[in-house]
Amino acid sequence: MAYSDSISNTNFNALKVVDHAFRRCRLTAQAITAEMQDYALDSLYLFLSELANIKPPSWCIEKVILPMYENQPIVTLPIGTVDVLNLNYRVLQLVSGAETTTSTSYRVDFTSQTVVTTVGINWSGNSVAVTFQVSDDGATWTTVGSSNVSAVAGDIVWTDISAAKAYSYFRITSTSPMSYYLITLGNMPQEIPLGLLNRDDYVNQSNKVFPSRPNSYWFQRDLPSPVVNIWPAPFLAAEQAQLILWRQRQIMDTTNLKQDVEVPQRWLEAIVNGLAARMAAETPAVDANLIPVLEQKANMSLQRAWDGDNDGSPTKINPGIGCYTK
């Protein structure tokens, strides 16, 4: 048999999703106008946004490292954060050595082979793109990571180095001058889960800016970005620690028909059927008798997609369904 020898390499972009959705509405290609394609993209955006209200799509769970600042208990979360799944307070074992600096590099010579798992840069000016490199002889360097996070003076940017190994030399380089107050290198990360407070428990704290090591938080779904209110407020030592956030985020926007829809292959049928049902309700040319059929197909395929969207781990039932303040 002649198989393709290709797995998951078919490009099924937004144009194909929209075209198939219209075909399931029994509309020919000649009947589809540019205006219809525009509001199909709007409907796709609304459909994907609504999925966040059901449960976290598995591919929208991600880890984010957040800095803390002395006496600042309110931590703004990244745009698109839907929910806080886990929030840990992480401390590092700090490492140091003989430092050599230039305008575009920062180098540390360790007295013995040392692992660097995390790098923190407290910028004194606008951040620049940096590269992290390691070496055993100080001459031949291997790149192990990079950072291009936008930051301004006073911001601390933390970066984890994946699969870090022990080396005698470590350096940070850039093609542009680097302006920073402090660079922190660390390893042996230790994480402590923070307890979740409801609004009343947080509001009833008599001193919300009491400085110490944070041990709990209240998640506030604010606009334009949600925040976590951590308690106690971070003390000075917390500026060399990190908040490790596991968050549920929104599915990426699809702004034009050439882009891919950020869903796994197994979800494409559900997305096409769901979009077809929505387009049928918005398009006068679609036979109204077709709408219930499309909605039924959409519900069935969406349920199958959700049923298959798990990691296969054992299920744990927590009787605390949700915070009463939500």
N, C-alpha and C positions, 0 to 999 in steps of 0.2 A: 504494500500500500504506500501511496505517496502522501506523507504527512507534511505539514508546513515546517515542522521543527521550530515553530515560533509560539511562545506562550506569553500572553498579556502584552504583546507588542502592537496591537491594533490601536490606532489613534481614533478614539471616539470622542470628538470634541463637542463643544456646546452647539455648534451648527447641526451636527448629527442628532443630538438630543432633541433640539427644537424641531428639526424636520420630521423625525419619527413621531414626535408628539402630535404634530399637525396631521400626519398621515393617519394616526389612530383616531383622529377627529373626522376622518373621511374627507379631508381637504386635499385637493391636488396642488402640485407645485405652482401652477399658474395662479392659483387663488391666494397664495401666501404673499402678502405685501411686506415692504420694509417696515411699515408701522406695526404690523402683526409680529414681526420678528423682534422689534424693540420691546413690545409689552410682554412677549414671551420671555425675554431675558429678565424683565421685572418680576414676572410670576415665578421664574426659576429662583431668583434671589429670595423672594418671600418664602417659597417652599423650603429651600435649604435652611433659611433662618429659623423656620418653625420647628425643624427637626430637633433643635437644641432644647425645646421645651419637653420632649418626650424622655430622653435619657442621653447620656454622653455617647456620641458616635466614637467607636474605638480609635479611629485615626485622628480624632480631635482632642485627645488627651496628651498633654505635653508637660515637660519639666521646664521651669523658669527659675533662674537664680536672681533674687532681689536683694539689693543692698539695704542696710539700715543706717540711720543717722541719729546721733545723740539727741535725746529729748524730742524726737519726732515719731509719735505713735501712729500716725496715719500713713499707710503705705499704698500708693496708687498702683493698681494692677494694670497689665498691658491691655491695650484696646482689644475688644472682642472676647474678653474673659466672661464666660457664662457662670461658672461655679468654681469654688475652691474645693478640690477633692481631698487634698492633703496639704498641710503646711507644717514644715519642720524648721527648727532653729538649729543651724549647723555651725560648729566651731572647728577650727583647723589647728594642726600643729604647725607653727610658723617655722620656716627655714630661712637661713641666711648664709652669706659668704662674702668674699671680697668683691666689691662692686666696682665696675668700670662703666662710665657713662659718656655718651656723646649726645649731640642734639637729636640724633635719629636712632639711638640704640641704648639699651640697658643690659649689662652683662653681669652675671654672678658666677664666680669661681668657687665651687664648694671644696671643702677639705677632703671629702670622700664622695663616692657616688650617692646621689640624693634624688629621691622621687619628688617631682612637683606635679601635684594633681589639680591645683587651683591657683589662678592668678587674679589679683585685684589691682586695679589702677584707679587712683583718686586723681582725677584730672584737674589741673589748674587753669586750663584753657579748653577750647573746643577739642573734642577727641579726634583722633586720626586712626586710620586702619593700621593695625599692628599684626605682626607675625611672631609666633613663639617657636623657638628653635632650641635643640639640645645637641650636645657634642661630648665625646669622650676625650678629645685631644685639644679642643679649643681652636681647631683649624677647619675640620670638616663638620658641617652643621646639617642637621636634619629637622625639617619643619614638622611640628607636632600639633599645631593649631593656629588659629587666627581670631581676630575680633574686629568687627567693623560697626560696633554699636554707636549710635549717635548720642553724644553726651556733651554737657557744657561744664564750665568751671564749677568745681564742688561736687560733681557727680562721681560716684564710685561704680565702676563696671567690673563685674566678676565673670571669669571664664573658666570652665572646667576643661581639663585636657583628657581626652579619652584614651584609655589603655596606657596610661603613663608608666614609664619605666625609669630606673635609676641611671643618672648620668652625672658626670663630673662638672659639666658646664651648662648654664641655661642663659638664654638671652631673648630680649624683645627687640625687634627691629621694625622700622617703618621707612617709607620713602619720603615722609614729611617730618618736620621737627615735632617732637613730642613735648608737651607741657604738662607736668604732673606734680602733685604734692608728694605722693607716696606710692610705691609699688610694693604689694604684699604677695609673697609666695608661701604656699602651704601644702601640707599633705595630711594623711591620716584623718579624713573628715569624720566627725561624729555628729549624728543627727538626733535631735530630741523632738518628738511630735508636740505641737502646740494644741492645747485644748480649745474646743469650739464653744464660744459663748453665744447666748441669744441676746437680743437687744436689751432687754431689761437687766440682765446680769451685768452687761457692760456699762449701761447708763448708771446703774446703781453703785458702781465703783466710786468711792469718795474722792480718790485722787487719781485722775486718768493720766497724769504726766509724771507719776512717781517713777524715778529712774532705777532700773535694775535689768536683769536678764528677762526678756519676754517669755511668758509661759502659756499665754492664751490669746485668743483673737475673736473679734466679731466681724463677720463678712457683711459688707454693706453694698447692695447693688445700686450704686449711684450713677449719675450721668455727668459727663460723657464717658467716664471710666469708673468701674467699681473700685472699691478700696477695702483694705482690711485695717481694722483698728486694733493694734496689738497692745497688750497689757502684761506687765508694766511697760512704760515707755523705755526704749532702748537706752542703756547707759553707754559711756564712751567706748567700752570694750566691744560693744556690739558692732562698731564700725569695721571690725576685723572679723566679724561673723557674717553669716548669710541667712536669708530666708529661702528655703527650698520649697517652691510652689509647684504642686501638681494640679494643673487647671484643666477645666473643660473650656475649649474655645469654640467660636463660631467656625463653620465651614468657610473656606476662602471665597471671596467674591468672584463671580464670573462676569466681567464687564464687557466682553465682546464675544462674537461667535467663533473666533479663531482659538480662544482659550479652551483648555480642558476644564471639565467640571471636577472639583476636588472631592471625588467619591471613588471608592474602590470598584473594581470591575464587577464584583458580585452585587453592587447596588444599582447598576445602570438601568436594569429593567424597572426597578421600583421608581427611579427618578423619571424615566420616560413616561411611565403610566401615570404617576402623580402629576406631572406637568400637563399631560394630555387632558386629564380631568379638569384641571384648572383652566386650561385654554378653552375647553369646550364651554365652560360657564361664562367666559369673557368674550367669546367670538359669536356674533349674531348669525354668521353663516352656518354654524354647526347645528345639526338636527338636535332639538331639545330632548328627543327620545333616547339619544345616545348617551346623554350625561349620566344617568344612573348606572349604565353598563360600565362606563369608563371609571366612575367612582368606585364601583365594586372591584374592578381589576386593580385599581390603584391601592385600595385598602389591603387586598390579598397579597400583592407583591411587596408592599411596604412591611407587612407583618412578617413575611418570609425573610426580608432583608434584616429586620431587627432580630429575628430568631437566630440568624446565623452570625450576628455581630457580637461575638464573645470570644474570650481567650481560652475557654475550655477549663478554667480553674474551678475548684469546688465553690459551690454557692454557700454564702453565709447570710442568714436571715437576722436582721437587726430590728427588734420591735419598735425602735424609735424611728418612725417613718420620716419625720422631718421636724425641723424647728417650728414651734408654734407661731413664731413671729414672721414666718415666710408667707 
